Structure formats: structure tokens, C-alpha cells
Amino acid sequence: MKPMLIAFVVAGLIAFGADYGLDYAGFTSQERTAGAAVRLD
């Protein structure tokens, strides 16, 4: 049971870390799909 809980915590940390890292690197869905003629607020 303990290894499964540790795996869940690690998976959550990886998910939040990947979300933050991709936003920081400029890989948000708005930046990837919007062209130069689109105004984003």
C-alpha cells in the first residue's frame, strides 16, 4: 500500500512540474495554436 501512495504522490508532482515547465517554456495551447493575426488578451 505504501509504494502505491508514494507512486500517486510522485505522479502528481510530475504532472504539476510538467504543467509549470511547459507554461514557462512557451508551450501553452494559446501560444501554439494562435497565429500572428490573432489578438489574445
N, CA, C and O atoms as a CHARMM CRD file, in Angstrom:
* protein
*
  164
    1    1 MET  N      0.82200  -1.19400   0.00000 PROA 1      0.00000
    2    1 MET  CA     0.00000   0.00000   0.00000 PROA 1      0.00000
    3    1 MET  C      0.87000   1.26400   0.00000 PROA 1      0.00000
    4    1 MET  O      0.56000   2.24400  -0.67700 PROA 1      0.00000
    5    2 LYS  N      1.95800   1.22200   0.76800 PROA 2      0.00000
    6    2 LYS  CA     2.82500   2.38800   0.85600 PROA 2      0.00000
    7    2 LYS  C      3.47100   2.74000  -0.49400 PROA 2      0.00000
    8    2 LYS  O      3.50000   3.91600  -0.85500 PROA 2      0.00000
    9    3 PRO  N      3.98900   1.76200  -1.25000 PROA 3      0.00000
   10    3 PRO  CA     4.56100   2.11400  -2.55500 PROA 3      0.00000
   11    3 PRO  C      3.53200   2.71600  -3.51800 PROA 3      0.00000
   12    3 PRO  O      3.87700   3.57700  -4.32700 PROA 3      0.00000
   13    4 MET  N      2.28900   2.27700  -3.43800 PROA 4      0.00000
   14    4 MET  CA     1.26300   2.82000  -4.31800 PROA 4      0.00000
   15    4 MET  C      0.98100   4.28600  -3.96500 PROA 4      0.00000
   16    4 MET  O      0.82000   5.11400  -4.86100 PROA 4      0.00000
   17    5 LEU  N      0.92100   4.61000  -2.68500 PROA 5      0.00000
   18    5 LEU  CA     0.70400   6.00000  -2.27900 PROA 5      0.00000
   19    5 LEU  C      1.87300   6.88800  -2.69600 PROA 5      0.00000
   20    5 LEU  O      1.67500   8.02100  -3.13400 PROA 5      0.00000
   21    6 ILE  N      3.08200   6.37000  -2.55700 PROA 6      0.00000
   22    6 ILE  CA     4.26000   7.13000  -2.99200 PROA 6      0.00000
   23    6 ILE  C      4.21000   7.35500  -4.50200 PROA 6      0.00000
   24    6 ILE  O      4.55800   8.43600  -4.97900 PROA 6      0.00000
   25    7 ALA  N      3.78200   6.34500  -5.25500 PROA 7      0.00000
   26    7 ALA  CA     3.66800   6.48500  -6.71000 PROA 7      0.00000
   27    7 ALA  C      2.63100   7.54400  -7.08500 PROA 7      0.00000
   28    7 ALA  O      2.84500   8.31200  -8.02300 PROA 7      0.00000
   29    8 PHE  N      1.50400   7.59300  -6.35700 PROA 8      0.00000
   30    8 PHE  CA     0.49500   8.61900  -6.62800 PROA 8      0.00000
   31    8 PHE  C      1.04100  10.01800  -6.36200 PROA 8      0.00000
   32    8 PHE  O      0.80100  10.94100  -7.13900 PROA 8      0.00000
   33    9 VAL  N      1.76400  10.16900  -5.27800 PROA 9      0.00000
   34    9 VAL  CA     2.33900  11.47800  -4.94700 PROA 9      0.00000
   35    9 VAL  C      3.36400  11.88700  -5.99500 PROA 9      0.00000
   36    9 VAL  O      3.37900  13.03800  -6.43100 PROA 9      0.00000
   37   10 VAL  N      4.21400  10.96400  -6.39800 PROA 10     0.00000
   38   10 VAL  CA     5.22600  11.26300  -7.41700 PROA 10     0.00000
   39   10 VAL  C      4.56800  11.60300  -8.75300 PROA 10     0.00000
   40   10 VAL  O      5.00800  12.52100  -9.44600 PROA 10     0.00000
   41   11 ALA  N      3.51700  10.86800  -9.11700 PROA 11     0.00000
   42   11 ALA  CA     2.81400  11.16400 -10.37000 PROA 11     0.00000
   43   11 ALA  C      2.19700  12.55800 -10.32200 PROA 11     0.00000
   44   11 ALA  O      2.22700  13.27900 -11.31900 PROA 11     0.00000
   45   12 GLY  N      1.64200  12.94300  -9.18700 PROA 12     0.00000
   46   12 GLY  CA     1.09000  14.28800  -9.04100 PROA 12     0.00000
   47   12 GLY  C      2.16300  15.35400  -9.15300 PROA 12     0.00000
   48   12 GLY  O      1.95300  16.38100  -9.79900 PROA 12     0.00000
   49   13 LEU  N      3.31100  15.12100  -8.53000 PROA 13     0.00000
   50   13 LEU  CA     4.41200  16.08900  -8.61700 PROA 13     0.00000
   51   13 LEU  C      4.91900  16.21500 -10.05000 PROA 13     0.00000
   52   13 LEU  O      5.22500  17.31800 -10.50300 PROA 13     0.00000
   53   14 ILE  N      5.00900  15.10400 -10.76000 PROA 14     0.00000
   54   14 ILE  CA     5.44800  15.14900 -12.15600 PROA 14     0.00000
   55   14 ILE  C      4.43600  15.92300 -13.00000 PROA 14     0.00000
   56   14 ILE  O      4.82300  16.70400 -13.86900 PROA 14     0.00000
   57   15 ALA  N      3.14600  15.71200 -12.75100 PROA 15     0.00000
   58   15 ALA  CA     2.11100  16.40300 -13.52700 PROA 15     0.00000
   59   15 ALA  C      2.16900  17.91000 -13.29800 PROA 15     0.00000
   60   15 ALA  O      2.12900  18.68600 -14.25200 PROA 15     0.00000
   61   16 PHE  N      2.26300  18.32300 -12.04100 PROA 16     0.00000
   62   16 PHE  CA     2.33200  19.75600 -11.75900 PROA 16     0.00000
   63   16 PHE  C      3.63900  20.36100 -12.26400 PROA 16     0.00000
   64   16 PHE  O      3.65300  21.48900 -12.75600 PROA 16     0.00000
   65   17 GLY  N      4.72500  19.62300 -12.14600 PROA 17     0.00000
   66   17 GLY  CA     6.00600  20.11100 -12.65500 PROA 17     0.00000
   67   17 GLY  C      5.99900  20.25500 -14.16700 PROA 17     0.00000
   68   17 GLY  O      6.53800  21.22600 -14.69800 PROA 17     0.00000
   69   18 ALA  N      5.39800  19.30500 -14.86400 PROA 18     0.00000
   70   18 ALA  CA     5.32000  19.38400 -16.32300 PROA 18     0.00000
   71   18 ALA  C      4.43900  20.55700 -16.75600 PROA 18     0.00000
   72   18 ALA  O      4.76300  21.25700 -17.71500 PROA 18     0.00000
   73   19 ASP  N      3.32900  20.77100 -16.05100 PROA 19     0.00000
   74   19 ASP  CA     2.44500  21.89100 -16.37400 PROA 19     0.00000
   75   19 ASP  C      3.18100  23.20900 -16.21200 PROA 19     0.00000
   76   19 ASP  O      3.11800  24.06700 -17.09100 PROA 19     0.00000
   77   20 TYR  N      3.87100  23.37600 -15.10800 PROA 20     0.00000
   78   20 TYR  CA     4.61700  24.61500 -14.87300 PROA 20     0.00000
   79   20 TYR  C      5.74800  24.77000 -15.88900 PROA 20     0.00000
   80   20 TYR  O      5.95500  25.85400 -16.43400 PROA 20     0.00000
   81   21 GLY  N      6.47000  23.69400 -16.13900 PROA 21     0.00000
   82   21 GLY  CA     7.59600  23.76400 -17.06400 PROA 21     0.00000
   83   21 GLY  C      7.17000  24.08800 -18.48200 PROA 21     0.00000
   84   21 GLY  O      7.83300  24.87400 -19.15900 PROA 21     0.00000
   85   22 LEU  N      6.06600  23.49400 -18.95100 PROA 22     0.00000
   86   22 LEU  CA     5.60300  23.77500 -20.30900 PROA 22     0.00000
   87   22 LEU  C      5.06200  25.19300 -20.43500 PROA 22     0.00000
   88   22 LEU  O      5.25300  25.83600 -21.46700 PROA 22     0.00000
   89   23 ASP  N      4.38500  25.69200 -19.39400 PROA 23     0.00000
   90   23 ASP  CA     3.92800  27.08800 -19.42900 PROA 23     0.00000
   91   23 ASP  C      5.12000  28.03800 -19.46100 PROA 23     0.00000
   92   23 ASP  O      5.09700  29.03400 -20.18400 PROA 23     0.00000
   93   24 TYR  N      6.14300  27.74500 -18.69800 PROA 24     0.00000
   94   24 TYR  CA     7.33800  28.58900 -18.64200 PROA 24     0.00000
   95   24 TYR  C      8.08900  28.56000 -19.97000 PROA 24     0.00000
   96   24 TYR  O      8.68500  29.56100 -20.36900 PROA 24     0.00000
   97   25 ALA  N      8.06300  27.42400 -20.65200 PROA 25     0.00000
   98   25 ALA  CA     8.79700  27.27400 -21.90400 PROA 25     0.00000
   99   25 ALA  C      8.03000  27.81700 -23.11000 PROA 25     0.00000
  100   25 ALA  O      8.57100  27.85100 -24.21500 PROA 25     0.00000
  101   26 GLY  N      6.77500  28.24300 -22.91500 PROA 26     0.00000
  102   26 GLY  CA     6.01100  28.80900 -24.01800 PROA 26     0.00000
  103   26 GLY  C      5.21400  27.79500 -24.80200 PROA 26     0.00000
  104   26 GLY  O      4.94500  28.01300 -25.98300 PROA 26     0.00000
  105   27 PHE  N      4.83100  26.70900 -24.19400 PROA 27     0.00000
  106   27 PHE  CA     4.07600  25.67200 -24.88600 PROA 27     0.00000
  107   27 PHE  C      2.61800  25.63600 -24.44300 PROA 27     0.00000
  108   27 PHE  O      2.02400  24.55900 -24.37700 PROA 27     0.00000
  109   28 THR  N      2.03000  26.79500 -24.13800 PROA 28     0.00000
  110   28 THR  CA     0.61000  26.80900 -23.80700 PROA 28     0.00000
  111   28 THR  C     -0.19900  26.61600 -25.08200 PROA 28     0.00000
  112   28 THR  O      0.29900  26.86200 -26.18100 PROA 28     0.00000
  113   29 SER  N     -1.42900  26.18100 -24.94100 PROA 29     0.00000
  114   29 SER  CA    -2.25000  25.92000 -26.12200 PROA 29     0.00000
  115   29 SER  C     -2.52900  27.20700 -26.89100 PROA 29     0.00000
  116   29 SER  O     -2.63600  27.17400 -28.11700 PROA 29     0.00000
  117   30 GLN  N     -2.64700  28.32900 -26.20600 PROA 30     0.00000
  118   30 GLN  CA    -2.87400  29.60300 -26.89400 PROA 30     0.00000
  119   30 GLN  C     -1.66900  29.98700 -27.73300 PROA 30     0.00000
  120   30 GLN  O     -1.81900  30.43000 -28.87100 PROA 30     0.00000
  121   31 GLU  N     -0.48500  29.82100 -27.18300 PROA 31     0.00000
  122   31 GLU  CA     0.71800  30.20100 -27.92500 PROA 31     0.00000
  123   31 GLU  C      1.00100  29.25300 -29.08800 PROA 31     0.00000
  124   31 GLU  O      1.56700  29.67800 -30.09500 PROA 31     0.00000
  125   32 ARG  N      0.62400  27.98800 -28.97600 PROA 32     0.00000
  126   32 ARG  CA     0.91400  27.00600 -30.01000 PROA 32     0.00000
  127   32 ARG  C     -0.08600  27.06400 -31.15300 PROA 32     0.00000
  128   32 ARG  O      0.27200  26.71500 -32.27800 PROA 32     0.00000
  129   33 THR  N     -1.35900  27.49900 -30.91200 PROA 33     0.00000
  130   33 THR  CA    -2.37000  27.43700 -31.95100 PROA 33     0.00000
  131   33 THR  C     -2.74500  28.80500 -32.52500 PROA 33     0.00000
  132   33 THR  O     -3.42400  28.86600 -33.55000 PROA 33     0.00000
  133   34 ALA  N     -2.33000  29.87700 -31.90600 PROA 34     0.00000
  134   34 ALA  CA    -2.69000  31.21100 -32.38700 PROA 34     0.00000
  135   34 ALA  C     -1.65800  31.71200 -33.40700 PROA 34     0.00000
  136   34 ALA  O     -0.45100  31.56500 -33.22000 PROA 34     0.00000
  137   35 GLY  N     -2.16000  32.29600 -34.46900 PROA 35     0.00000
  138   35 GLY  CA    -1.27000  32.87300 -35.46800 PROA 35     0.00000
  139   35 GLY  C     -0.95900  34.32800 -35.15500 PROA 35     0.00000
  140   35 GLY  O     -1.38500  34.85400 -34.12600 PROA 35     0.00000
  141   36 ALA  N     -0.22600  34.96800 -36.03000 PROA 36     0.00000
  142   36 ALA  CA     0.17700  36.35800 -35.81300 PROA 36     0.00000
  143   36 ALA  C     -1.02300  37.31000 -35.92600 PROA 36     0.00000
  144   36 ALA  O     -0.99500  38.40500 -35.36500 PROA 36     0.00000
  145   37 ALA  N     -2.07100  36.90000 -36.64700 PROA 37     0.00000
  146   37 ALA  CA    -3.22200  37.77200 -36.86100 PROA 37     0.00000
  147   37 ALA  C     -4.28000  37.66000 -35.75400 PROA 37     0.00000
  148   37 ALA  O     -5.35900  38.24100 -35.86900 PROA 37     0.00000
  149   38 VAL  N     -3.97900  36.92600 -34.69900 PROA 38     0.00000
  150   38 VAL  CA    -4.94600  36.72400 -33.61900 PROA 38     0.00000
  151   38 VAL  C     -4.53300  37.58200 -32.42800 PROA 38     0.00000
  152   38 VAL  O     -3.37800  37.57300 -32.00100 PROA 38     0.00000
  153   39 ARG  N     -5.51300  38.32600 -31.90300 PROA 39     0.00000
  154   39 ARG  CA    -5.24700  39.13700 -30.70600 PROA 39     0.00000
  155   39 ARG  C     -5.69800  38.36700 -29.48100 PROA 39     0.00000
  156   39 ARG  O     -6.86900  38.00300 -29.37200 PROA 39     0.00000
  157   40 LEU  N     -4.79100  38.11900 -28.56600 PROA 40     0.00000
  158   40 LEU  CA    -5.11600  37.45900 -27.31300 PROA 40     0.00000
  159   40 LEU  C     -5.00500  38.47600 -26.18700 PROA 40     0.00000
  160   40 LEU  O     -4.06900  39.27600 -26.15400 PROA 40     0.00000
  161   41 ASP  N     -5.94700  38.44400 -25.27700 PROA 41     0.00000
  162   41 ASP  CA    -5.90700  39.40400 -24.15500 PROA 41     0.00000
  163   41 ASP  C     -4.98600  38.96000 -23.07100 PROA 41     0.00000
  164   41 ASP  O     -4.84100  39.65200 -22.06300 PROA 41     0.00000
